[in-house]
Amino acid sequence: MKFVWFILRNVFRNRRRTVLTITSIAVSLFLVTTLLTLLKELENPTQTPDSALRLVTRHKVSLANVLPIAYLKKIARVEGVQAVTGSMWFGGVYKDPSYFFAQFAVDTDQFFEVNSDMKIPGDQKEAFVKDRTGAIAGNSLAQRFGWKIGDKIHLKGTLFQFDPELTLRGIYEGGSDEGGSLFFHWEYFNEGVNNQGFTGTYSIKARSAEEVPPIAERVDALFQNSSVPTK
């Protein structure tokens, strides 16, 4: 008990330092959880016929490192690539930190071509693509929170000083994430982070499953001598 009293006395001696210490630990744990969840999303997607045609390119060093958005057009020109889309993990808070779910800012130009196993009504897809602050959510995620088309979704940035205010434009079924994610426009995200022009990963769709390994080698060779190599 003597040691417990000693610890408690020192904890409350400098309350500001104690609060900062607890906050820093909480943020660190949140970041670790976020990165582990992202790694699981990338390495263990639900297997579908379409997923056999997809591969993910990230920074060679770590998932925490970002890639230039300028890589998008270069990857699109690689032999064997049918479509490519950029994706940035956002990791914001919706109402309460315990309401955790995957959130990505994506380049919408070829997003649905890459993720062709996502099933979404045509009018909802069109509404999402046209609305800069629009978002789509998986069916299981929408059911979890009782979301309906047109609902406002406010996220509090944690990794970034940007709080997106989104409108739900579509609800999809299927996909490699089993309908548990939220997607919104990369352009809106980029504006919110002062046009820094980066993304986290690139999802690539190959013309055939046989071309997946060669594409991975070609993409990595393309950037191997750059300041931002890929893996």
C-alpha positions in Angstrom: 0.0 0.0 0.0 2.9 2.3 0.7 4.0 2.1 -2.9 0.5 2.6 -4.2 0.2 5.8 -2.2 3.5 6.9 -3.5 2.5 6.3 -7.1 -0.9 8.1 -6.7 0.7 11.1 -5.0 3.2 11.6 -7.8 0.5 11.0 -10.5 -1.6 13.9 -9.2 1.4 16.2 -8.3 1.5 17.4 -11.9 -1.9 16.8 -13.5 -1.0 18.4 -16.8 1.9 16.1 -17.3 -0.2 13.1 -16.3 -3.0 14.0 -18.8 -0.4 14.5 -21.6 1.2 11.2 -20.8 -2.1 9.3 -20.8 -3.1 11.1 -24.0 0.1 10.2 -25.8 -0.2 6.5 -24.8 -3.9 6.5 -26.0 -2.9 8.1 -29.4 0.0 5.6 -29.8 -2.3 2.6 -29.1 -4.9 4.1 -31.6 -2.2 4.4 -34.3 -1.0 0.8 -33.7 -4.6 -0.5 -33.9 -5.2 1.5 -37.1 -2.1 0.2 -38.9 -2.8 -3.4 -37.8 -6.3 -3.1 -39.1 -5.2 -1.6 -42.4 -2.6 -4.4 -42.8 -5.3 -7.0 -42.2 -7.5 -5.3 -44.8 -4.7 -5.4 -47.4 -3.2 -8.8 -46.7 -6.3 -10.9 -45.9 -9.2 -9.7 -48.1 -12.2 -12.0 -48.6 -11.4 -14.1 -51.6 -13.6 -13.7 -54.7 -13.0 -14.4 -58.4 -12.3 -10.6 -58.9 -9.8 -10.5 -56.0 -7.6 -12.9 -57.9 -7.0 -10.1 -60.4 -6.1 -7.5 -57.8 -2.9 -6.5 -56.2 -1.9 -3.7 -53.8 1.1 -1.5 -54.2 2.4 0.4 -51.1 5.6 2.1 -50.0 8.5 -0.3 -49.7 9.5 0.8 -46.2 6.1 0.9 -44.3 2.4 1.3 -44.6 2.9 4.4 -42.6 4.8 6.0 -45.5 2.7 7.6 -48.3 3.0 7.5 -52.1 2.8 10.4 -54.6 -0.6 10.6 -56.4 1.5 11.2 -59.5 2.2 7.4 -59.5 -1.4 6.7 -60.5 -1.0 7.6 -64.2 2.4 5.9 -64.4 1.0 2.6 -62.9 -1.9 2.8 -65.3 0.6 2.6 -68.3 2.3 -0.5 -67.0 1.8 -3.6 -69.3 -1.0 -5.8 -68.1 -2.8 -3.3 -66.0 -6.5 -2.9 -66.7 -7.4 -0.3 -64.0 -5.8 1.4 -61.0 -7.2 3.5 -58.1 -5.5 5.3 -55.2 -6.6 4.7 -51.6 -5.8 6.6 -48.4 -6.6 5.2 -45.0 -8.3 8.0 -43.0 -8.9 6.5 -39.6 -11.2 9.1 -38.2 -13.6 8.9 -35.3 -17.4 8.7 -35.8 -19.2 9.9 -32.7 -17.1 7.7 -30.3 -13.6 6.1 -30.6 -15.2 2.7 -29.8 -17.2 2.9 -33.1 -14.2 1.8 -35.1 -14.5 0.9 -38.8 -12.4 1.2 -42.0 -12.5 4.5 -43.8 -10.7 5.3 -47.1 -10.4 8.3 -49.3 -10.3 6.9 -52.9 -9.8 8.1 -56.4 -13.2 7.5 -57.9 -12.3 7.4 -61.7 -11.6 3.7 -61.8 -12.6 2.7 -58.3 -15.6 0.6 -59.3 -13.7 -1.0 -62.2 -11.0 -2.2 -59.8 -13.6 -3.3 -57.3 -16.1 -4.8 -59.7 -17.3 -7.3 -57.1 -18.9 -4.4 -55.2 -22.7 -4.4 -56.0 -24.3 -1.0 -55.9 -27.4 0.5 -57.7 -26.4 2.5 -60.7 -28.2 5.7 -59.5 -26.4 5.5 -56.2 -23.0 5.0 -57.9 -23.6 8.0 -60.1 -24.7 10.2 -57.2 -21.5 9.2 -55.3 -19.2 10.0 -58.2 -20.8 13.4 -58.8 -20.8 14.5 -55.2 -17.4 15.8 -54.0 -18.4 15.2 -50.4 -20.4 12.1 -51.1 -19.6 8.7 -49.5 -20.6 5.1 -49.9 -20.8 2.5 -47.1 -21.0 -1.3 -47.0 -24.4 -2.8 -46.2 -23.2 -4.3 -42.9 -21.8 -0.9 -41.8 -24.9 1.0 -42.8 -27.0 -1.5 -40.8 -24.7 -1.2 -37.8 -25.4 2.5 -37.5 -28.8 2.7 -39.1 -27.6 4.8 -41.9 -29.9 5.7 -44.8 -29.2 7.3 -48.2 -28.9 11.1 -47.7 -27.7 10.8 -44.1 -24.9 13.2 -42.9 -21.8 11.5 -41.6 -19.2 13.5 -39.7 -15.8 12.2 -39.0 -13.2 13.6 -36.6 -9.7 13.4 -38.0 -7.1 11.8 -35.8 -4.2 11.1 -38.2 -5.0 14.3 -40.1 -6.2 17.8 -39.1 -9.3 17.4 -41.3 -12.9 16.6 -40.3 -14.8 15.4 -43.3 -18.5 16.2 -43.5 -20.0 13.6 -45.7 -23.3 12.7 -47.3 -24.2 9.0 -47.7 -24.9 8.6 -51.4 -24.8 4.8 -51.8 -24.8 1.5 -50.0 -23.0 -1.4 -51.6 -23.0 -5.2 -51.0 -20.2 -7.6 -51.5 -16.6 -6.6 -52.1 -13.4 -7.9 -50.5 -14.2 -6.1 -47.2 -17.5 -7.8 -46.6 -19.4 -4.5 -46.6 -17.7 -3.1 -43.6 -16.0 0.0 -44.9 -16.7 3.7 -45.8 -15.3 5.3 -48.9 -15.2 9.0 -49.8 -13.5 11.2 -52.4 -9.7 11.5 -52.4 -10.1 15.0 -54.0 -12.1 16.1 -51.0 -9.5 14.6 -48.6 -6.6 16.2 -50.5 -8.2 19.7 -50.2 -8.6 19.1 -46.5 -4.9 18.3 -46.1 -3.8 21.4 -48.0 -3.3 19.7 -51.4 -0.3 17.7 -50.4 -0.9 15.2 -53.2 -0.3 11.9 -51.5 -2.1 8.6 -51.1 -1.5 5.4 -49.1 -1.7 2.5 -51.5 -2.7 1.7 -55.1 -5.1 -1.1 -55.9 -4.4 -2.5 -59.3 -6.6 -4.8 -61.4 -4.8 -7.0 -63.9 -6.2 -8.2 -67.2 -5.7 -11.8 -66.1 -4.6 -13.6 -63.0 -1.4 -14.8 -64.8 -0.3 -11.2 -65.2 -0.5 -10.3 -61.5 3.1 -11.4 -60.5 4.7 -9.7 -63.6 2.8 -6.5 -62.9 4.0 -6.4 -59.3 7.6 -6.8 -60.6 7.1 -4.1 -63.3 5.6 -1.6 -60.9 8.4 -2.0 -58.3 11.1 -1.8 -61.0 9.5 1.4 -62.3 10.1 3.1 -58.9 13.1 1.2 -57.5 15.5 4.1 -58.1 13.2 6.8 -57.0 13.1 8.5 -53.5 9.7 6.7 -53.0 10.2 3.0 -53.9 7.2 0.5 -53.8 6.5 -3.0 -52.7 
